Amino acid sequence: MNRFIAFAATLAAAALLSACVFAPPVTTSTDSVSITRMSEQAVATCGAGNVKEVNAKSFTCK
């Protein structure tokens, strides 16, 4: 009987610790507008063909 209680407690603890976390999607329409604006700024700053990476908040030149 003690083994059954210990097993049940272990199983319950494992189930509680492995909870699923829901996160909303990262991409939204405002992000695409921000990326478009940042892309235009990156081309103006770095020059055409010299942009390495662009995201919604920053860009890097080659």
C-alpha positions as CSV (number, residue, x, y, z in Angstrom):
1,M,0.0,0.0,0.0
2,N,2.9,2.4,0.8
3,R,4.4,1.8,-2.6
4,F,1.1,2.6,-4.3
5,I,0.8,5.9,-2.4
6,A,4.4,6.8,-3.2
7,F,3.9,6.0,-6.9
8,A,0.7,8.0,-7.0
9,A,2.4,11.0,-5.3
10,T,5.3,10.8,-7.8
11,L,3.0,10.6,-10.7
12,A,0.9,13.5,-9.5
13,A,4.1,15.6,-9.0
14,A,5.4,14.8,-12.4
15,A,2.0,15.7,-14.0
16,L,1.9,19.1,-12.1
17,L,5.5,20.0,-13.1
18,S,5.1,19.2,-16.8
19,A,2.3,21.7,-17.4
20,C,1.9,23.1,-20.9
21,V,2.4,26.9,-21.3
22,F,0.4,28.8,-24.0
23,A,2.0,31.7,-25.6
24,P,0.3,33.9,-28.2
25,P,1.8,34.0,-31.7
26,V,4.8,36.4,-32.1
27,T,3.9,37.7,-35.5
28,T,1.3,40.5,-35.8
29,S,0.4,43.0,-38.4
30,T,2.2,45.8,-36.6
31,D,5.4,43.8,-36.7
32,S,5.2,43.5,-40.5
33,V,4.8,47.3,-40.7
34,S,7.7,47.8,-38.3
35,I,9.9,45.4,-40.4
36,T,9.0,47.3,-43.6
37,R,9.9,50.6,-42.0
38,M,13.2,49.2,-40.6
39,S,14.0,47.6,-44.0
40,E,13.6,51.0,-45.7
41,Q,15.8,52.6,-43.0
42,A,18.4,49.9,-43.4
43,V,18.7,50.3,-47.2
44,A,18.9,54.1,-46.7
45,T,21.6,53.8,-44.1
46,C,23.7,50.8,-45.4
47,G,23.1,51.1,-49.1
48,A,21.4,48.7,-51.5
49,G,22.9,45.2,-51.2
50,N,24.8,46.0,-47.9
51,V,22.0,45.0,-45.4
52,K,22.9,41.9,-43.5
53,E,19.8,41.4,-41.2
54,V,16.6,43.3,-40.4
55,N,14.1,42.7,-37.6
56,A,11.3,44.8,-36.1
57,K,13.6,46.8,-33.8
58,S,17.0,46.9,-35.5
59,F,19.2,46.1,-38.5
60,T,22.8,45.3,-39.3
61,C,24.9,46.2,-42.3
62,K,27.5,43.9,-43.9
